[in-house]
Amino acid sequence: MSVGASLDQQWARIRGRLKDEVGEIAYRSWLQPLSFAGIRGGEVRIVVPTRFMRDWVLTHYADRIRNLWAGENPDVLSIDVVVASANAPSMLMPELTSDGDAGEPSRDSDPVDGAAGGGPVPPAPAPRAAALNQSASYGAASYGANSYIGSSYSAGPPSFASDESPTAVASVLEDRTDISAPLDPRFTFENFVVGKPNELAHAAARRVADATSVTFNPLFLYGGVGLGKTHLMHAIAWQIRRNDPNRKVIYLSAEKFMYQFIRALRFKDTMAFKQQFRSVDVLMIDDVQFISGKDSTQEEFFHTFNALVDQNRQVIISADKSPSDLEGMEERLRSRLGWGLVADIHPTTYELRLGILQAKADALNAAIPLKVLEFLAHKITSNVRELEGALNRIVAHAELVGRAISLESTQEVLHDLLRANDRRVTIDEIQKRVAEHFNIRVADMHSARRARAVARPRQVAMYLAKQLTARSLPEIGRKFGGRDHTTVMHAVKKVEELRTTDPAFAEDVELLRRMLES
């Protein structure tokens, strides 16, 4: 095929072949932004918007593009990939004439018939060159023994939307300088209280933070609300920055990741977005479950994840569920998230809650009676965040009112919180626990049997249902085989009488009550 044939047509056929081979998603992400700038001396020049994209194309697609060009044009020997620049001269190259020398297109010649030098030479439109020179960075890379050059410019580099003001554009550029969320100085390893529920997650976090090479990739931390995931994420970031300030660490929530991606789409600046996130040493994404159901963001995060792992860069993720349980997440992404180490943080134990309260009290320099700390650790079991909030409330109340902290004042100040944390006991649970204690079947609670070995435990269960639940007497009766409310009244009265006359029986009832309330 002669060089005189339309270079635009050659490039169009090559782009079509690439799209068929790599698929729509990869083509749109990496190959669609490529632009043909010219051909000279057997070299084809390809222009890309960013340095990161240039490196990626050279690594993954350069061989194939060179082979396709050679198939279209035997004169092509090499490829050169360059980054568009505002400071460099135009990237557009004069195409080869039929005798192989670079020719200047004649303004008087018919673009179909060609220039005086021989075959048709498509003129290089000035607007394209101007658009090309609006890009932000410059760089050229040689591939193989020869350089890589490209064809006529068909798609300009990413640019900001025309209806945006310069101020808005400047703000976008400023936002990109440091998108990492601020770190809380309180959330360090030194301030993290370790217990059995979180010891694996803590050990893994320390290992990743102190390691000079990637150990687990990704490290995936998951657990319920307020159990310490964010604390560990911040602690890792602090430790990495302390060990090596030169390492580039980005920590942000999945929500902010999505926000940055949407802004990149809005301002047509996705290549800069890709380069920013894929050039870091450590990427930390908190609450990744937020992108569940958001397909475009998941796709971009998937490619970002793969690019970082391929470059042996550390990825750290947190979520409220394990990767396999994240609903609305693509299967391929769930699979990638489970590649490395998955460490869960279990709900806190009484001992861990007490240790956290003691550490927090020391940090506040507050004199809090041990009985109060034990009371809080026993009553507030939902999460650590709520536990610390309760402690802050009673300390603030004592300082503002000038009243010493006591068990009574604590119950008064936290009455709403304690009521919300009261354990909700169900009648089914009462029946099961009482049946186990008296060694009878749960079915006997609903049966018509009147033998004392069955009737007495049934009465105890009715009594406890009246004391520990908000159910009415008719509702309790229906849960015990459809009995009348008068039967429940009789059972309650009988148990109260026996408690005053039979110490052993009273002890059994009290034990059952404590077990159900704990």
C-alpha positions, 0 to 999 in steps of 0.5 A: 500500500502506498503512502499516498493513500489516506493516512486518516483512513489507515488510522481509522481502520487501525482504531477499528481493529483495536476496538474489536480486539480489546473490547469497548471498555478498554478501548474507551479508557485507553485507546480512544483518546489517542490521536494521530499527529503525522508520519515521517521517515518510517515513524508514526507519531501518536499524541496522548493527553497525559504522561501516565497514559503514554506509559500505559500505551507503551507498555500494553498496546505499542507492539500491537499498534506498530504491527497494525500500522505495518500491515496498513503501510509497509513503510512504517517501521516504528512508533513514537508516543508523545504527550501534548504540551502547551510549551512545546511546538506543534506535535503535528508532523507534515506527512510523507510525500510520494518520494519520501520527503516531508512536504509542505501542503500547498494552500492552492492545491486541491486536497483531493488531488494532492500537493505538487510533491506527488500523492494527496496530502491532507492539510493539517487544520489549524484548529486541531493544532491549537487544540492540541497545544492546550494540554498541560504536560509534555513528554516523549517516549521512545519505544524499542529501537525506533521512535513511535510517531502518529497520524492526523489529529482526530480527537483533541486532548481532554479539555474543560467544558466550554461553559465553565468559567476560568474560576471554576476551571482553576478550582478543579485544578486546585482540588486535584492538588491534594484530594486526600482527606485530612487525618484525625491526629487522635487516630493513631496506633498508640491510641488504639485499644487492642482486644480479642475482637480486633487483634487480627485487624490491628496486627495486619494494619501494623504490618502494612504500615511498617512494611517497606514492601507490599505484604497484603494487597489489598488489605480489606478491613470490615466490621460494624459501625463504630468498631474502629475501621476508620481509626485503623485506616488513619493510623496506617496513614500516619505511620506510613507518613512518619516512616517515609514522608516521601511516599504518596498516600491518598486516603479518602472515602468512597463517596469522595472518590465517586465525587472526584470521578464525576467532576472528572467526567463533567470537566472532560478530564478523566485522564488526569483523574486516572493519572492522579489515582494510579500514580500513588504509593498507597491508596486507602478507600474508606466505606467502599460499600458506598459505591454499591449499585453505582456501575460507572464508579465501580468500573473506574475503581476496578481499573484503578485497583488493577493498575495499582496492584499490577504496579505493586502499590499498596491498596487498603479498603474498609467496608461494613461487610466482607467482600462476598457480602457486599450487595450491589457490587460487581462480581469481578470487583468483589473477587478482586477485593478478596484477593489479599487479606480480609480482616474482620473486626468483631463486636466489642466484648465487655473487657474491651469496652472497659479498656477503651473507657479507661483509656479515654478517661485517662486521655480526658484526665477525668476522675471517673469511679470504676463503678461508673466505667463498669456500668457504661461498659455493661450497658452500652454495647452497640459501638465504641463511638456511642460509648465514647460519646456517653463518657464525654457527656458525663464528663462535660455535665460534671464540669459544667454543673460542678457535680461529682460523677456518680452512678446516680448522676450517670443514669440521670444524664444518660437516661435516653441513651440507656433506654435506647440500649436496653436489651429487647427480650422476646417471649420466644427467648424467654420460653427457650431459656426457661425450658432449658433451665427446667429441662423441659421441651419448648413445645411444653410451653404451648401444650395443655399439660398440667403436670407440675413439672411442666406447669410451674416452668410455664408460669415462670415464663409467663411471669418473666414475659410480663416483667421483661417485655411490653406485651399485654396479658392477652398477647402473652397468653396467645404466645402460650398456646392461646391461653386466656389473659386470666391464666397469665394473671394467675401465673404472675400472682402464683410466682410472686407468692412462691418467691416470698416463701421459697428461697430456692425458687426465688433464686431460680427466677432471679437467675433466669432474669439476670441471664435474659437481661445480660 
